[in-house]
Amino acid sequence: MANIYEGRTTNEAIEKGLKDLGLTRRQVEIKVLEDEDKRSFFSILTPRVVKVELIVKENVKNEENKKVVKKEKVEISEETEKMAEEKIRTFLDAFISSLPSQDLKYEIKNEKYDILINIDGADTGYLIGYRGAVLNALQVLINTIANKDSNERVRVLLNIGGYKEKREKDLEDLAEKIAGTVIRKRKSITLEPMTSYERKIIHSKLQENSKVDTHSIGEEPNRRIVVSLKK
């Protein structure tokens, strides 16, 4: 994917492009389209505009967009599963009892590979946070607690008030809307930073689209998706 940027100097144009893409110089190929040194006598009074083309290197483009080979899931033993659930219940009982909303209930389901937790109640918004920030932090904490002093690693997936289903639907709708805009305007669009879970939803949804490509740029936690026309 190529992106053209302008500036008063070559360096200014390059820096502007790198900032927009969230990339470093090592991650792009730079092509100067209009050099500040190549100005004619007749253009000396016109505003100086330097144009550069930044081409995202193939290894960067394909880093997250390529098909990922799924790791084989390891089935956790019944003993590990039981111990993890006990630690999770101890934590959740104490945690929920300390919250202002006393009507919260939780449910734990054990699968071969994962432990699923669902928390529900009348007021769960503050446990979800903006774009699921609090939910994600709580999930990390519970995973740490469940795996403490354990030889096997369990994966705990937390859902609160049906948030993940709603967020997935919103992201799929957003993906379709952005793809439509890219196709109509024939111009790439860079989305705001998202978690790996959210980016995966966007990538998966747009794999079905024959007219656009997606790839991720930047570093965590500011990694973003770029949606562009297929070549």
N, C-alpha and C positions, 0 to 999 in steps of 0.2 A: 504494500500500500504506500502511495506517495502523498506527501503533504507539502504544499507550497506556502512559505512565509516571507514576509517583507520586513525590512528595517532600514535604518539610515546607514548602517554598516553591515558587513557580512556577519560579524560576530553577534550583533544585535538580532539579526534575523534568525540565526541559528539558535540562540538562547531562547528567543520567543517560541520557536517551534518545539524545542526540548521541553520547555515548561508546559506547553499545551499538551504534549504527548505523554508527559510524565516519564521520559526516558533520559538516558545518558548518551554522550557522544559515541560511546562504544557500541550502543545498541542500534545506531542508525548509519546509513550511508548518506553523505552530504554532497549535493551537487549544486554548484553556484550557477544560477540561471542568468543573473544580471549583476555583474561585478561593479563596485564603486570606482574601480580604476579604469573601466572601459566606458568612459563618458566622452561624448563628442563636444566640440567647441560650442555647437548650437544648443546643447542640453545643459550647459553650465549654469544657467539661471533657473532651471527647473528644480523642484525639490528632489533631493537625493533619495532614491528608492532602490534597495538591493533585494533581489529575490533569490531564495534558496529553496531547493527541494530536499526534504528529509524522507528517506526511504527506510522503513522499518526492516531490519535484517530478518531473514527467513527463520532463523532459529528462535528469534523473539516472537515472531508472528505465530509460530506453531507450538510455542511452549505450552499453552493452555488449550489452544483450539484443536490440537491433534487428538485422535482417539486415545484415551488412556486405557492401558491394560489393567483391568481390575485385579486387585490383589485378592488372592484366595482367602476367604473369611475362615477364621479358625473358630470352631465350635468350642464354647467354654464349658468346663465341667460343671456338674450339678453342685458340687461343693463350693466352687468359686462363685457361682451364680447366687447361691444361698447366702454366703458371707457378704457379698457385695450388696445384696438386697437389704440385709440387716443393717449395714452401715448407712445405706441410703435412707431407710425408714427412721433410724435414730436421728439423723440430721434433719430430715423433713419435718418430723414431729416437733422438734425443738424450734426449727426455723419458722414454721407456720404459726405456732403458738405465740411467737413474738411479734407477729404482724398485726396491724390494725384491723384487717379484714378477718373476722373469725369464722366466716362461712366457707373458707377455702377447703377443698377436698383434693386428695391426690390418689392416683391409681398407678400401680406398677405392674407391667406385663413383662414376663421373661420370654425371650425368643432364643433360638439356638445360638445366635451371634450377638444380640444386643439386649439391653434392658431399656424398656420404654417407660417413660414417666409422663403422666398427664395431670396437670394441675388445673382445676376449674373452680369457678365461683362467680359471685355477682360483680366483684370489682377486681380485675386482674391486670388492668392497664399499667399500673406502676411496677408490676413484676415483669412486664414485657419491655417497657421503655421505648425510646425513639428508635424506630426501625429494628426492634428486637435486641437492642444493646444490652439491656439488663438480663433478658432471657439467655442470651449467648454467654454472658459472664457467669450466670448461675449454672449453666450446663457444664462449663469448664470446671467450676468448683465441685460440683457433684461427681464429675468424672474423677477428679483428684481424690476425693474422699472414698469413692467406691474401689479404687485401685490401690489404695494405701496398703502396704505390707502384703501385697498379693503377687504370686509368681506368674499368674495368668492375667492378661489385660482384658477387661470388659469395656464395651463401648456403651455409654449411657446417652440416650437421646431424649431431650426434654421438650415438651410442648405445653403451652399455657393458653388456656381459653381458645383453643383452635387457631392460634395465631399463625402457625406454619402453613396450614392449608390456605388461609386468607392471603398470606404474603406470597405464596407460590402462585396463586391465581393473579394477584396484582402484577407480579413480575412477568408472567407469561403475557398478560395484556399489554404491559409496557414494551416488551420485546416486539410484539406484533406492530405496535404503534410506531416505534422507532424504525423498524424495518421498512414500513410504509413510507416514512419521511425520507429515509435514505434513498429508496428507489425513486421517489417522486422528485427530490431535489438533486439526486445524483451526487451527493456529498456525504462524506463519512461523519459519524456522530460519536463522540466520546461520552460515556455515561459517568455518573458520579461514583465514587468509591463504593464497593460492595464487599461483603464477606465471600469466601470461597464457595459457601453453600448457595448464596444468591447468584453468584456468577455462573455456577454450574447450571442453574435453572435457565438463565438467559441463553447460554451456549446451547443447551439441549433443545430449547424451543426453536431457536433459529437454525438448527441443523436441518430442520424440515423445509426451510426456505431455500429455493434454488437460485435466488438472485442476490443474496447477501452472505457475507462472511463475518465471523467474529474472532477477535483475539484480545488478549489482556495485556495491559501495559502498567508500568510502575511497580512499586514495592508495597508490601503490606505495612500498615493497614490502609494504604491509599491506592490499592490496585484497582484498576478500572477496565471496563470493557469498551472496545472500539468496534462499532458496527459499520461495515463498508460494503460497497458493491463488489460482487465477484468479478474477477477479470475474465 
